[in-house]
Amino acid sequence: MKIRNGFVSNSSSSSFIVGFKRKPKTVAEVKELLFGDEKYIKQYDYSLSTQEAAEMVFSDMHGKKPLTKSQMLTEFRSGWFEGYPHFDYRNRPSDAIRNELYSKFPSESENLWAPKKIKNKEAKALSRKFIETTQAEWAEQRKQVDEAAKEIFERKVVPTMKGYKVFAFNYSDNGDGERGSVMEHGNIFHNLPHFLTSQH
């Protein structure tokens, strides 16, 4: 399966859905499954020992049960995934309403999301129409994302993970420095069936 590689901006996190034939009982077992004879993981200018990475993965699995199908779906649709719908955020109906308000009532631009603060009747109506239209656009986007996630989940994730014990992991380069960056972007699960969702 494809993994989102390449340059990744600062302050990100990624969730991984990973399949294991059995739940590892030791750090050594995790290390063998993930890395074999590899000693280090390198990602850009950073590196991390496979021993430390295995310890982190083992710790994150400790005391947890494999995910149910429902939990797997929740994890999968938690952020960007391969096949995520593309949305054009230009020239939406809400943009036209916002631009009209800004053009006619520039002094009320800071109250776009606060119609109660607007005294002018027409400006207040535009603000309310903008909010209603924006919320409708968001609802439609959430619907499309949900439909795409469910379709891809059933078509790809479920068949791939059949017969595996599935666990979820989340790693971030925000707050955990080089180690977090390698865990998130170093493709540490390349030897196991896995899917990722990204939040940036």
BATORMAR-576456 format. One line per 3 residues: number of its first residue (from 1); for each residue x, y, z of C-alpha. Coordinates in steps of 0.02 Angstrom, whole numbers, plus 50000, padded with zeros to 5 digits. Layout:
NUM = X Y Z; ...
This chain:
1 = 50000 50000 50000; 50057 50178 49973; 50123 50281 50116
4 = 50127 50470 50117; 50312 50511 50105; 50415 50664 50065
7 = 50433 50831 50150; 50322 50851 50302; 50295 51018 50386
10 = 50320 51051 50570; 50189 51013 50701; 50107 50857 50635
13 = 50046 50691 50699; 50003 50526 50617; 49897 50380 50671
16 = 49946 50205 50615; 49832 50054 50604; 49948 49904 50610
19 = 49916 49718 50593; 50011 49587 50694; 49992 49400 50670
22 = 50001 49390 50860; 50023 49517 50998; 50209 49527 51038
25 = 50255 49478 51215; 50427 49560 51223; 50522 49710 51155
28 = 50638 49590 51065; 50490 49515 50974; 50430 49687 50920
31 = 50604 49731 50860; 50616 49571 50758; 50444 49596 50679
34 = 50471 49778 50636; 50655 49790 50593; 50739 49620 50579
37 = 50926 49652 50582; 50913 49841 50558; 51003 49940 50693
40 = 50946 50117 50655; 50803 50208 50571; 50854 50363 50475
43 = 50737 50502 50425; 50810 50658 50347; 50949 50713 50466
46 = 50880 50615 50613; 50910 50436 50669; 50842 50323 50805
49 = 50898 50152 50861; 50778 50012 50819; 50793 49957 51000
52 = 50720 50122 51062; 50586 50122 50928; 50537 49944 50975
55 = 50528 49993 51158; 50410 50136 51116; 50297 50025 51010
58 = 50294 49889 51142; 50252 50016 51277; 50111 50086 51172
61 = 50036 49912 51153; 50051 49867 51336; 49885 49830 51418
64 = 49786 49860 51259; 49672 49741 51167; 49665 49727 50977
67 = 49547 49850 50894; 49371 49800 50849; 49311 49834 50672
70 = 49218 49988 50733; 49372 50054 50821; 49477 50024 50665
73 = 49356 50129 50562; 49359 50269 50690; 49549 50272 50683
76 = 49552 50266 50493; 49438 50414 50467; 49519 50520 50604
79 = 49621 50624 50481; 49690 50627 50304; 49695 50456 50220
82 = 49739 50396 50046; 49583 50427 49944; 49529 50577 50049
85 = 49408 50683 49945; 49478 50841 49867; 49386 51001 49907
88 = 49402 51165 49814; 49399 51300 49946; 49389 51440 49819
91 = 49232 51523 49753; 49112 51436 49871; 48938 51510 49902
94 = 48996 51563 50075; 49141 51659 49996; 49022 51763 49892
97 = 48919 51807 50045; 49073 51852 50146; 49140 51960 50006
100 = 48974 52050 49992; 48974 52090 50177; 49155 52149 50171
103 = 49118 52258 50019; 48959 52338 50084; 49002 52345 50268
106 = 49192 52344 50289; 49177 52406 50468; 49084 52245 50513
109 = 49214 52124 50442; 49275 52079 50617; 49097 52029 50664
112 = 49075 51907 50521; 49048 51764 50644; 48956 51870 50773
115 = 48791 51933 50701; 48730 51983 50875; 48863 52120 50876
118 = 48802 52192 50710; 48672 52332 50718; 48642 52359 50533
121 = 48498 52247 50479; 48567 52199 50308; 48740 52165 50376
124 = 48667 52058 50514; 48568 51958 50386; 48723 51931 50280
127 = 48821 51872 50431; 48687 51746 50477; 48673 51687 50297
130 = 48862 51667 50289; 48864 51561 50447; 48719 51451 50390
133 = 48797 51426 50218; 48968 51387 50291; 48896 51260 50411
136 = 48802 51177 50268; 48964 51168 50167; 49055 51090 50315
139 = 48916 50963 50340; 48926 50912 50157; 49114 50894 50168
142 = 49100 50787 50325; 48972 50679 50234; 49087 50654 50085
145 = 49237 50615 50196; 49135 50490 50296; 49071 50403 50139
148 = 49246 50394 50065; 49320 50328 50227; 49189 50191 50242
151 = 49209 50138 50060; 49399 50129 50067; 49394 50047 50238
154 = 49283 49906 50178; 49374 49886 50012; 49554 49898 50073
157 = 49577 49899 50261; 49461 49758 50310; 49528 49632 50182
160 = 49710 49680 50220; 49688 49658 50407; 49591 49495 50398
163 = 49672 49369 50515; 49779 49501 50602; 49770 49575 50775
166 = 49760 49761 50744; 49828 49899 50854; 49832 50088 50835
169 = 49982 50200 50866; 50000 50388 50862; 50165 50478 50842
172 = 50201 50663 50825; 50349 50774 50785; 50268 50910 50889
175 = 50338 50907 51066; 50442 50749 51048; 50579 50819 50939
178 = 50690 50707 50833; 50626 50546 50910; 50446 50590 50872
181 = 50491 50642 50696; 50574 50474 50660; 50430 50376 50738
184 = 50305 50473 50634; 50395 50488 50468; 50523 50348 50471
187 = 50406 50215 50399; 50438 50104 50551; 50295 49986 50510
190 = 50353 49947 50333; 50369 49760 50370; 50190 49744 50431
193 = 50021 49779 50349; 49972 49954 50399; 49876 50110 50354
196 = 49901 50287 50412; 49800 50444 50435; 49887 50611 50451
199 = 49843 50769 50544; 49943 50923 50494
